[in-house]
Amino acid sequence: MDIIAVVIAAAVVGVVGILAGVLLGVASEKFKVDVDEKEIQIRELLPGNNCGGCGYPGCDGLAAAIAKGEAAPSGCPVGGEQVASAIAAIVGGDVSSARFVANVKCAGNCEKAKDAYEYAGPKDCKFASNAPGGGPKSCAYGCLGYGSCKKVCQFGAIEIVNGIAHIDKDKCKACGMCVVECPRHIIEMIPYEAEAVVECNSKDFGKDVKASCQAGCIGCGICQKNCPEGAITVDNHLAVIDYDKCTGCGTCKEKCPVKIIS
C-alpha cells in the first residue's frame, strides 16, 4: 500500500472534519434559540397532563406564555393554587382565581327520560349521536350516558350512573376535555361554590319537554319571577343562572314546579 496515499487520505479526512466542525459551530451560533430560564422553571412545575384546559397547546405552550407575561401564574386549572403560587414566586403576579368544575346539564336518568327506540350500536356517545334522531333518547338535548366524557377524563372525575354522567367536584380539575368531547354539548363549567344548578339543557317548549322527560325545564319562568337578585332568566325556554348575581338563597329551587334546580 502506498504510504503517501494513506497520508493524503488521512489529511483530507482531517481537513473535512475540521471544516465540518467549524461550520457546525458557526451555524449553532447563528441559529441558536435563546432559552428563557423562567420558562424552563415554570415547565418543571406544571403537571404535564397536556390537557389543553389552559387554552394553550399543552404545558410547553402555557409555560412559554407565562414566562412572556401573556398568561397568569394561575393559568393551569389542573395544578391549582399550589402550582400557581410556586409559579408566581418565579414571575410574580396575582395567583387568585376562581375554581371551576364541570357540570352535566341533565337529570334525565333511565327512569325519567324516555327512549325513542332501542339502540344497538357501539356504546359510545359520538357513535350514538349519529344514529337516527341524534341518539335513542326522546330528548335531543339529554345525556346519552355511554361515557365518552368519562373516557377522556384523566382524573377519574366522571362516572356513569343510571344512564347519566355524574361529576365528582373534588376530583374535577376543570381541564375542559369532557366539555369538548360531549357531542350534545351538555357539559358546562360552573363555579365550584355554585349554590344553584339547572339540571336541564332542553330548548323545547314545555309540553314537548314533558312528553320526553320527567326531569326537564318547562320554561315557565317562575324561577325568574321569584329570584330576588335577578340571577335567573329564561332564555329559549330554558332557565339560565347568572353566577355573578346568584347568592344561593334557594328561592329558585323552592319555587321550581318540576324540581330541576338543585
Secondary structure, DSSP 8 states (H G I E B T S, - for coil): --HHHHHHHHHHHHHHHHHHHHHHHHHHHHH-----HHHHHHHHHS------TTSSSHHHHHHHHHHTTSS-TT--TTTHHHHHHHHHHHH--------EEEEE-----TTTB-BSS---S-S-HHHHHTSGGGSSBSSTTS---S-HHHHH-TTS-EEEETTEEEE-TTT-----HHHHH-TT--EEEEETT----B-----S-HHHHHHHBTT------HHHHH-TT--EEEETTEEEE-TTT-----HHHHH-TT--B-
